[in-house]
Amino acid sequence: MNGDEWLTEYGVTIGVGALILLMVYIVWDLARRSRAGKFGTLILYIALAMGVLGFVVKVVITLVMEAEGVG
């Protein structure tokens, strides 16, 4: 596997993973600075988790479709 193939296959997933970690820090900082409290912080993290879940579901669906030979 050459560099281009590796980047195509794994680069996006690694990049999005790093971006998710950055967003966790941003949400934590936002909750702290806005004094959101426990409930407000929970709501912020639930919203972030829904976005992350969407990415994970996309990856799983892609893997299942490739295993079935579709697309």
KEMIRO-726731 format. One record per residue (C-alpha): residue in one letter; x, y, z; residue number from 1. Coordinates in Angstrom, 1 decimal. Example, Ala and Ser with C-alpha at 12.3 -4.5 7.8 and 13.67 -1.06 7.14 Angstrom:
BEGIN
pt residu: a; x: 12.3; y: -4.5; z: 7.8; num: 1
pt residu: s; x: 13.7; y: -1.1; z: 7.1; num: 2
REM end
This chain:
BEGIN
pt residu: m; x: 0.0; y: 0.0; z: 0.0; num: 1
pt residu: n; x: 1.6; y: 3.3; z: -1.1; num: 2
pt residu: g; x: 1.2; y: 6.6; z: 0.7; num: 3
pt residu: d; x: -1.8; y: 7.8; z: -1.3; num: 4
pt residu: e; x: -3.8; y: 4.6; z: -0.6; num: 5
pt residu: w; x: -2.9; y: 4.8; z: 3.1; num: 6
pt residu: l; x: -4.0; y: 8.4; z: 3.3; num: 7
pt residu: t; x: -7.2; y: 7.7; z: 1.5; num: 8
pt residu: e; x: -8.0; y: 4.7; z: 3.7; num: 9
pt residu: y; x: -6.9; y: 5.8; z: 7.1; num: 10
pt residu: g; x: -6.1; y: 9.5; z: 6.9; num: 11
pt residu: v; x: -9.7; y: 10.7; z: 7.0; num: 12
pt residu: t; x: -10.6; y: 8.4; z: 10.0; num: 13
pt residu: i; x: -7.5; y: 9.5; z: 11.9; num: 14
pt residu: g; x: -8.1; y: 13.1; z: 11.1; num: 15
pt residu: v; x: -11.7; y: 13.0; z: 12.1; num: 16
pt residu: g; x: -10.7; y: 11.2; z: 15.3; num: 17
pt residu: a; x: -8.3; y: 14.0; z: 16.1; num: 18
pt residu: l; x: -11.0; y: 16.6; z: 15.3; num: 19
pt residu: i; x: -13.4; y: 14.8; z: 17.7; num: 20
pt residu: l; x: -10.8; y: 15.0; z: 20.5; num: 21
pt residu: l; x: -10.4; y: 18.7; z: 19.8; num: 22
pt residu: m; x: -14.2; y: 19.2; z: 19.9; num: 23
pt residu: v; x: -14.3; y: 17.4; z: 23.3; num: 24
pt residu: y; x: -11.9; y: 19.9; z: 24.6; num: 25
pt residu: i; x: -13.8; y: 22.8; z: 23.0; num: 26
pt residu: v; x: -17.1; y: 21.7; z: 24.5; num: 27
pt residu: w; x: -15.4; y: 21.3; z: 28.0; num: 28
pt residu: d; x: -14.0; y: 24.8; z: 27.7; num: 29
pt residu: l; x: -17.3; y: 26.2; z: 26.5; num: 30
pt residu: a; x: -19.1; y: 24.6; z: 29.4; num: 31
pt residu: r; x: -16.6; y: 25.9; z: 31.9; num: 32
pt residu: r; x: -16.5; y: 29.4; z: 30.6; num: 33
pt residu: s; x: -20.2; y: 29.7; z: 30.4; num: 34
pt residu: r; x: -20.8; y: 28.2; z: 33.8; num: 35
pt residu: a; x: -23.2; y: 25.7; z: 32.2; num: 36
pt residu: g; x: -23.4; y: 23.5; z: 35.3; num: 37
pt residu: k; x: -23.7; y: 19.8; z: 35.3; num: 38
pt residu: f; x: -27.0; y: 19.6; z: 33.3; num: 39
pt residu: g; x: -25.8; y: 22.2; z: 30.7; num: 40
pt residu: t; x: -22.5; y: 20.4; z: 30.2; num: 41
pt residu: l; x: -24.4; y: 17.1; z: 29.8; num: 42
pt residu: i; x: -26.6; y: 18.6; z: 27.1; num: 43
pt residu: l; x: -23.5; y: 19.9; z: 25.3; num: 44
pt residu: y; x: -21.8; y: 16.5; z: 25.4; num: 45
pt residu: i; x: -25.0; y: 14.8; z: 24.2; num: 46
pt residu: a; x: -25.1; y: 17.1; z: 21.2; num: 47
pt residu: l; x: -21.4; y: 16.3; z: 20.5; num: 48
pt residu: a; x: -22.0; y: 12.6; z: 20.9; num: 49
pt residu: m; x: -24.9; y: 12.6; z: 18.4; num: 50
pt residu: g; x: -22.5; y: 14.0; z: 15.8; num: 51
pt residu: v; x: -19.8; y: 11.5; z: 16.7; num: 52
pt residu: l; x: -22.4; y: 8.7; z: 16.5; num: 53
pt residu: g; x: -23.3; y: 9.8; z: 13.0; num: 54
pt residu: f; x: -19.7; y: 9.4; z: 11.9; num: 55
pt residu: v; x: -19.4; y: 6.0; z: 13.5; num: 56
pt residu: v; x: -22.6; y: 4.8; z: 11.9; num: 57
pt residu: k; x: -21.3; y: 6.0; z: 8.5; num: 58
pt residu: v; x: -18.1; y: 4.0; z: 9.0; num: 59
pt residu: v; x: -20.0; y: 0.8; z: 10.1; num: 60
pt residu: i; x: -22.5; y: 1.1; z: 7.2; num: 61
pt residu: t; x: -19.6; y: 1.5; z: 4.7; num: 62
pt residu: l; x: -17.8; y: -1.6; z: 6.2; num: 63
pt residu: v; x: -21.0; y: -3.7; z: 6.0; num: 64
pt residu: m; x: -21.7; y: -2.6; z: 2.4; num: 65
pt residu: e; x: -18.1; y: -3.4; z: 1.4; num: 66
pt residu: a; x: -18.3; y: -6.9; z: 3.1; num: 67
pt residu: e; x: -21.6; y: -7.6; z: 1.2; num: 68
pt residu: g; x: -20.0; y: -6.5; z: -2.1; num: 69
pt residu: v; x: -22.4; y: -3.5; z: -2.6; num: 70
pt residu: g; x: -21.0; y: -0.3; z: -4.0; num: 71
REM end
